[in-house]
Each structure stands twice: as structure tokens, then as C-alpha cells.
Amino acid sequence: MRTRRRIGIALFAAGAVVAALLLAAFVSPFASTQPDGLNKVAIDKGFDHKAKDSAVADSPLAGYAVKNVSNEKVSKGLSGVAGVAATLLVASGLFGGVRFVVRRRTDTSGTSPITASG
């Protein structure tokens, strides 16, 4: 029964990753080009002319686009996919690290800190 549950969780996670990648690739190119957040406030308050380029303005993914890709929609879609991939890598590293620490504590103490308290 436990194996069936793990398979279900793995399928759900894989489906979520596929959905995120599809949305990033095919929906993000249609995002609004209107200024938002601080850019909109700067324009409304009249100090947008004081804006400076970011320190990473020349990076390959600056401006929600991929450098040297001429088609704007493809460039934005690739940028979205790269963002999803980077988020997955960071999240996997964090959760993998937590899992490693919990396993290590379980191996040394004989009881899981999660199940021991509750």
C-alpha cells in the first residue's frame, strides 16, 4: 500500500512539473508588457527617469527574455522554462537537504524527530 501511495505522489509531482513547464513555455509569452509594481509607481510619481540598469542587465536572462533569441515569444517562453527549472533546482536542493538532515538524525538517534514529538 505504501508503494502505491508513493507512486501516486510521484505522478502528481511529475504532472505539476509538466504543467508548470507548459505554462512557462506557452503562456508566459503572452504576459502583459505594461509596467507593473515599482515601475508603474515610478512612472505615476514621475521619477522613472532616475532608473538605472541592473547589475545583471547584460545577463543571458535579463528582462524576462533569453539573449540572442530574435523571436520575442520564443525568447520569453525559454526564459519562463529556465525560471521554472531554476526554481525546481533550488527547491530540490532545499528539500533534499532537509530530508538528508532528518534521515541522519533518525539514523543516529533511532527515532525520527518528526514522529518523536507528535
Backbone hydrogen bonds in HBPLUS format (Angstrom, degrees):
<---DONOR---> <-ACCEPTOR-->    atom                        ^
c    i                          cat <-CA-CA->   ^        H-A-AA   ^      H-
h    n   atom  resd res      DA  || num        DHA   H-A  angle D-A-AA Bond
n    s   type  num  typ     dist DA aas  dist angle  dist       angle   num
A0005-ARG N   A0001-MET O   3.13 MM   4  6.43 153.0  2.20 147.4 154.4     1
A0006-ARG N   A0002-ARG O   3.01 MM   4  6.31 156.5  2.07 146.8 153.0     2
A0007-ILE N   A0003-THR O   2.96 MM   4  6.21 155.0  2.02 149.7 156.4     3
A0008-GLY N   A0004-ARG O   3.01 MM   4  6.25 154.0  2.08 143.2 150.2     4
A0009-ILE N   A0005-ARG O   2.93 MM   4  6.23 157.1  1.98 151.4 157.4     5
A0010-ALA N   A0006-ARG O   2.87 MM   4  6.06 158.5  1.92 146.9 153.3     6
A0011-LEU N   A0007-ILE O   2.88 MM   4  6.09 157.6  1.93 149.5 155.3     7
A0012-PHE N   A0008-GLY O   2.97 MM   4  6.16 156.1  2.03 144.6 151.3     8
A0013-ALA N   A0009-ILE O   2.90 MM   4  6.12 163.3  1.93 151.3 155.8     9
A0014-ALA N   A0010-ALA O   2.89 MM   4  6.05 161.3  1.92 148.7 154.1    10
A0015-GLY N   A0011-LEU O   2.91 MM   4  6.05 154.7  1.98 144.1 151.1    11
A0016-ALA N   A0012-PHE O   2.91 MM   4  6.18 152.1  1.99 147.8 155.6    12
A0017-VAL N   A0013-ALA O   2.97 MM   4  6.24 156.2  2.02 150.2 156.3    13
A0018-VAL N   A0014-ALA O   2.97 MM   4  6.18 162.3  2.00 148.7 153.6    14
A0019-ALA N   A0015-GLY O   2.88 MM   4  6.06 159.5  1.92 147.0 153.0    15
A0020-ALA N   A0016-ALA O   2.93 MM   4  6.13 159.1  1.97 146.7 152.2    16
A0021-LEU N   A0017-VAL O   2.94 MM   4  6.16 161.1  1.97 151.5 156.5    17
A0022-LEU N   A0018-VAL O   2.88 MM   4  6.08 159.9  1.92 151.8 157.5    18
A0023-LEU N   A0019-ALA O   2.92 MM   4  6.09 163.5  1.95 151.3 155.8    19
A0024-ALA N   A0020-ALA O   2.91 MM   4  6.05 161.1  1.94 146.8 152.6    20
A0025-ALA N   A0021-LEU O   2.90 MM   4  6.02 156.4  1.96 146.3 152.7    21
A0026-PHE N   A0022-LEU O   2.87 MM   4  5.86 164.8  1.89 152.1 156.3    22
A0027-VAL N   A0023-LEU O   2.85 MM   4  5.00 150.4  1.94 134.5 140.1    23
A0028-SER N   A0023-LEU O   3.24 MM   5  6.69 144.6  2.37 158.4 164.9    24
A0030-PHE N   A0027-VAL O   2.95 MM   3  5.65 157.7  2.00 123.2 130.1    25
A0031-ALA N   A0028-SER O   3.11 MM   3  5.26 167.2  2.13 116.9 117.0    26
A0039-ASN N   A0036-ASP O   3.12 MM   3  5.55 127.6  2.41 150.4 141.4    27
A0041-VAL N   A0037-GLY O   3.20 MM   4  6.55 161.6  2.23 151.6 156.8    28
A0042-ALA N   A0038-LEU O   2.87 MM   4  5.99 160.6  1.91 149.1 154.5    29
A0043-ILE N   A0039-ASN O   3.03 MM   4  6.27 154.0  2.10 145.4 151.9    30
A0044-ASP N   A0040-LYS O   2.89 MM   4  6.11 166.8  1.91 153.3 157.2    31
A0045-LYS N   A0041-VAL O   2.84 MM   4  5.97 154.6  1.90 152.6 159.0    32
A0046-GLY N   A0042-ALA O   2.94 MM   4  5.84 115.1  2.37 132.3 146.7    33
A0047-PHE N   A0042-ALA O   2.97 MM   5  5.19 143.5  2.10 147.3 152.1    34
A0046-GLY N   A0043-ILE O   3.26 MM   3  5.07 146.4  2.38  95.0 104.8    35
A0050-LYS N   A0047-PHE O   3.20 MM   3  5.74 163.1  2.23 112.8 118.0    36
A0051-ALA N   A0048-ASP O   3.24 MM   3  5.57 167.4  2.25 112.7 115.4    37
A0057-ALA N   A0054-SER O   3.18 MM   3  4.98 157.5  2.23 110.6 108.1    38
A0059-SER N   A0056-VAL O   2.99 MM   3  5.23 164.6  2.02 116.3 118.5    39
A0062-ALA N   A0059-SER O   3.35 MM   3  5.38 169.5  2.36 115.1 113.5    40
A0067-LYS N   A0060-PRO O   2.81 MM   7  4.95 161.4  1.85 146.1 150.2    41
A0075-SER N   A0071-ASN O   2.89 MM   4  6.04 159.3  1.93 154.8 161.6    42
A0076-LYS N   A0072-GLU O   2.93 MM   4  6.16 158.9  1.98 149.6 154.3    43
A0077-GLY N   A0073-LYS O   2.95 MM   4  6.10 158.2  1.99 145.4 152.0    44
A0078-LEU N   A0074-VAL O   2.88 MM   4  6.08 162.6  1.91 153.7 157.7    45
A0079-SER N   A0075-SER O   3.02 MM   4  6.18 151.4  2.10 140.5 148.9    46
A0080-GLY N   A0076-LYS O   2.90 MM   4  6.17 151.3  1.98 146.7 154.3    47
A0081-VAL N   A0077-GLY O   2.99 MM   4  6.29 157.2  2.04 149.2 155.0    48
A0082-ALA N   A0078-LEU O   2.88 MM   4  6.11 157.6  1.93 147.7 154.1    49
A0083-GLY N   A0079-SER O   2.91 MM   4  6.16 149.0  2.00 143.7 152.3    50
A0084-VAL N   A0080-GLY O   2.97 MM   4  6.28 156.6  2.03 149.7 155.4    51
A0085-ALA N   A0081-VAL O   2.90 MM   4  6.12 162.7  1.93 150.8 155.9    52
A0086-ALA N   A0082-ALA O   2.89 MM   4  6.07 158.2  1.93 146.8 152.6    53
A0087-THR N   A0083-GLY O   2.95 MM   4  6.12 159.0  2.00 146.1 152.0    54
A0088-LEU N   A0084-VAL O   2.89 MM   4  6.12 158.8  1.93 151.4 157.3    55
A0089-LEU N   A0085-ALA O   2.95 MM   4  6.18 154.8  2.02 147.6 154.4    56
A0090-VAL N   A0086-ALA O   3.02 MM   4  6.26 164.5  2.04 151.7 155.2    57
A0091-ALA N   A0087-THR O   2.90 MM   4  6.05 169.4  1.91 153.2 156.8    58
A0092-SER N   A0088-LEU O   2.81 MM   4  5.84 159.0  1.86 145.3 151.9    59
A0093-GLY N   A0089-LEU O   2.95 MM   4  6.10 156.8  2.01 144.6 151.0    60
A0094-LEU N   A0090-VAL O   2.94 MM   4  6.22 160.0  1.98 152.7 157.9    61
A0095-PHE N   A0091-ALA O   2.86 MM   4  6.03 177.3  1.86 158.9 159.8    62
A0096-GLY N   A0092-SER O   2.75 MM   4  5.66 152.1  1.83 142.0 151.2    63
A0097-GLY N   A0093-GLY O   2.90 MM   4  5.95 149.2  2.00 138.0 146.3    64
A0098-VAL N   A0094-LEU O   2.95 MM   4  6.27 157.6  2.00 150.7 156.6    65
A0099-ARG N   A0095-PHE O   2.90 MM   4  6.04 162.3  1.93 146.5 151.9    66
A0100-PHE N   A0096-GLY O   2.89 MM   4  6.04 153.7  1.96 143.2 150.5    67
A0101-VAL N   A0097-GLY O   3.00 MM   4  6.24 160.7  2.04 148.7 153.1    68
A0102-VAL N   A0098-VAL O   2.92 MM   4  6.15 165.8  1.94 156.0 159.8    69
A0103-ARG N   A0099-ARG O   2.88 MM   4  6.05 162.9  1.91 149.8 154.9    70
A0104-ARG N   A0100-PHE O   2.89 MM   4  6.03 157.5  1.94 147.0 153.8    71
A0105-ARG N   A0101-VAL O   2.96 MM   4  6.18 158.6  2.01 150.0 155.2    72
A0106-THR N   A0102-VAL O   2.94 MM   4  6.13 153.4  2.01 145.7 153.7    73
A0107-ASP N   A0103-ARG O   2.85 MM   4  6.08 155.9  1.91 151.4 157.5    74
A0108-THR N   A0104-ARG O   3.10 MM   4  6.32 148.4  2.21 143.7 151.3    75
A0109-SER N   A0105-ARG O   2.94 MM   4  5.99 156.6  1.99 149.7 155.7    76
A0110-GLY N   A0106-THR O   2.80 MM   4  5.22 144.1  1.93 136.5 145.1    77
A0116-ALA N   A0112-SER O   2.87 MM   4  5.82 147.7  1.97 151.6 161.3    78
